[in-house]
Amino acid sequence: MYEGLAVGIVGTALGSLIGYTIAFAQYYFHLVSLPGDVYLISTLPIVMHWGDFFAITSVAIILSLIASFYPAHRASKLVPVEAIRYE
């Protein structure tokens, strides 16, 4: 379970960093523009709240922990000699 949690933490950290970087770039540099003749606004608006980042990060880590429970439970029931014998 520790390995699954570690993978989940690393993946969540990288995903949060990439997401925050893209949102920050859109907020300050207006990377995604909208056609002025169709929409009343010229760029895609971004509103960033730390609570949203914290909630999404927390849920992602909890889900990775839950997802690692079943394989860890199955592995704990194996006898190591039996697992190696059939490989």
WOHU-V56074 format. One line per field, one symbol per residue. burial: 1 if it has 16 or more other ideal C-beta (glycine too) atoms within 10 Angstrom, else 0. A space follows every 10 residues. Layout:
burial->???
//
This chain:
burial->0001100100 0100000000 0000010000 0000000000 0000000000 0000001001 1001100100 0000000000 0000000
//
